[in-house]
Amino acid sequence: LISSATKSLRMEMEILEKKLQDAQMKLAEKDGDREKEIQSLKRLISELEFQLTMEKSNNESFLDKLRKEIKHKSDELEKLTQEKTQLIHSLSQVQEENSLLQDTVRRECEERFELTAALGRAREQVLELRRLSGTLP
C-alpha cells in the first residue's frame, strides 16, 4: 500500500514537475516575447525621437528662413515707405511750384489783356488824332 502510494505520489510529482517545467518554459517563452517586444518598442521610440528631433530641426530652420524673409520684407517696406514719403514731399513741392506758375501765368495774361486793351485805346486815339488833324504820317 505504501509502495503503491509512494509510486502514485512519485507519478503525481513527475506530472507536477512536468507541468512546472512546461509552465516555466511558457513563462520563459513569454518573457522572451515580452523582451523582444520591449526591444522593438525601444527601437520604435528611438526612431520616433530621431524623427521628432529632425522635425524640430527642420521647423527651426524654416522659422529662421521665415524670420529672415520677414526682416527683409520689413526693411524693404521701410525703404519703400521712405521713398513714398520723399515722393509725396516732391509732389507737394511740384504742386506748389505749379500753383505759383499758374498764378504767374494768370497775372501775365491779365497784364497782357490790359496792355492789349490799352494798345487798342491808343490806336483809337491815334486814329482819332489823325482824323482831327488831317492825315499826319
Secondary structure as a PSIPRED ss2 file (coil, helix, strand):
# PSIPRED VFORMAT (PSIPRED V4.0)

   1 L C   1.000  0.000  0.000
   2 I H   0.000  1.000  0.000
   3 S H   0.000  1.000  0.000
   4 S H   0.000  1.000  0.000
   5 A H   0.000  1.000  0.000
   6 T H   0.000  1.000  0.000
   7 K H   0.000  1.000  0.000
   8 S H   0.000  1.000  0.000
   9 L H   0.000  1.000  0.000
  10 R H   0.000  1.000  0.000
  11 M H   0.000  1.000  0.000
  12 E H   0.000  1.000  0.000
  13 M H   0.000  1.000  0.000
  14 E H   0.000  1.000  0.000
  15 I H   0.000  1.000  0.000
  16 L H   0.000  1.000  0.000
  17 E H   0.000  1.000  0.000
  18 K H   0.000  1.000  0.000
  19 K H   0.000  1.000  0.000
  20 L H   0.000  1.000  0.000
  21 Q H   0.000  1.000  0.000
  22 D H   0.000  1.000  0.000
  23 A H   0.000  1.000  0.000
  24 Q H   0.000  1.000  0.000
  25 M H   0.000  1.000  0.000
  26 K H   0.000  1.000  0.000
  27 L H   0.000  1.000  0.000
  28 A H   0.000  1.000  0.000
  29 E H   0.000  1.000  0.000
  30 K H   0.000  1.000  0.000
  31 D H   0.000  1.000  0.000
  32 G H   0.000  1.000  0.000
  33 D H   0.000  1.000  0.000
  34 R H   0.000  1.000  0.000
  35 E H   0.000  1.000  0.000
  36 K H   0.000  1.000  0.000
  37 E H   0.000  1.000  0.000
  38 I H   0.000  1.000  0.000
  39 Q H   0.000  1.000  0.000
  40 S H   0.000  1.000  0.000
  41 L H   0.000  1.000  0.000
  42 K H   0.000  1.000  0.000
  43 R H   0.000  1.000  0.000
  44 L H   0.000  1.000  0.000
  45 I H   0.000  1.000  0.000
  46 S H   0.000  1.000  0.000
  47 E H   0.000  1.000  0.000
  48 L H   0.000  1.000  0.000
  49 E H   0.000  1.000  0.000
  50 F H   0.000  1.000  0.000
  51 Q H   0.000  1.000  0.000
  52 L H   0.000  1.000  0.000
  53 T H   0.000  1.000  0.000
  54 M H   0.000  1.000  0.000
  55 E H   0.000  1.000  0.000
  56 K H   0.000  1.000  0.000
  57 S H   0.000  1.000  0.000
  58 N H   0.000  1.000  0.000
  59 N H   0.000  1.000  0.000
  60 E H   0.000  1.000  0.000
  61 S H   0.000  1.000  0.000
  62 F H   0.000  1.000  0.000
  63 L H   0.000  1.000  0.000
  64 D H   0.000  1.000  0.000
  65 K H   0.000  1.000  0.000
  66 L H   0.000  1.000  0.000
  67 R H   0.000  1.000  0.000
  68 K H   0.000  1.000  0.000
  69 E H   0.000  1.000  0.000
  70 I H   0.000  1.000  0.000
  71 K H   0.000  1.000  0.000
  72 H H   0.000  1.000  0.000
  73 K H   0.000  1.000  0.000
  74 S H   0.000  1.000  0.000
  75 D H   0.000  1.000  0.000
  76 E H   0.000  1.000  0.000
  77 L H   0.000  1.000  0.000
  78 E H   0.000  1.000  0.000
  79 K H   0.000  1.000  0.000
  80 L H   0.000  1.000  0.000
  81 T H   0.000  1.000  0.000
  82 Q H   0.000  1.000  0.000
  83 E H   0.000  1.000  0.000
  84 K H   0.000  1.000  0.000
  85 T H   0.000  1.000  0.000
  86 Q H   0.000  1.000  0.000
  87 L H   0.000  1.000  0.000
  88 I H   0.000  1.000  0.000
  89 H H   0.000  1.000  0.000
  90 S H   0.000  1.000  0.000
  91 L H   0.000  1.000  0.000
  92 S H   0.000  1.000  0.000
  93 Q H   0.000  1.000  0.000
  94 V H   0.000  1.000  0.000
  95 Q H   0.000  1.000  0.000
  96 E H   0.000  1.000  0.000
  97 E H   0.000  1.000  0.000
  98 N H   0.000  1.000  0.000
  99 S H   0.000  1.000  0.000
 100 L H   0.000  1.000  0.000
 101 L H   0.000  1.000  0.000
 102 Q H   0.000  1.000  0.000
 103 D H   0.000  1.000  0.000
 104 T H   0.000  1.000  0.000
 105 V H   0.000  1.000  0.000
 106 R H   0.000  1.000  0.000
 107 R H   0.000  1.000  0.000
 108 E H   0.000  1.000  0.000
 109 C H   0.000  1.000  0.000
 110 E H   0.000  1.000  0.000
 111 E H   0.000  1.000  0.000
 112 R H   0.000  1.000  0.000
 113 F H   0.000  1.000  0.000
 114 E H   0.000  1.000  0.000
 115 L H   0.000  1.000  0.000
 116 T H   0.000  1.000  0.000
 117 A H   0.000  1.000  0.000
 118 A H   0.000  1.000  0.000
 119 L H   0.000  1.000  0.000
 120 G H   0.000  1.000  0.000
 121 R H   0.000  1.000  0.000
 122 A H   0.000  1.000  0.000
 123 R H   0.000  1.000  0.000
 124 E H   0.000  1.000  0.000
 125 Q H   0.000  1.000  0.000
 126 V H   0.000  1.000  0.000
 127 L H   0.000  1.000  0.000
 128 E H   0.000  1.000  0.000
 129 L H   0.000  1.000  0.000
 130 R H   0.000  1.000  0.000
 131 R H   0.000  1.000  0.000
 132 L H   0.000  1.000  0.000
 133 S H   0.000  1.000  0.000
 134 G C   1.000  0.000  0.000
 135 T C   1.000  0.000  0.000
 136 L C   1.000  0.000  0.000
 137 P C   1.000  0.000  0.000
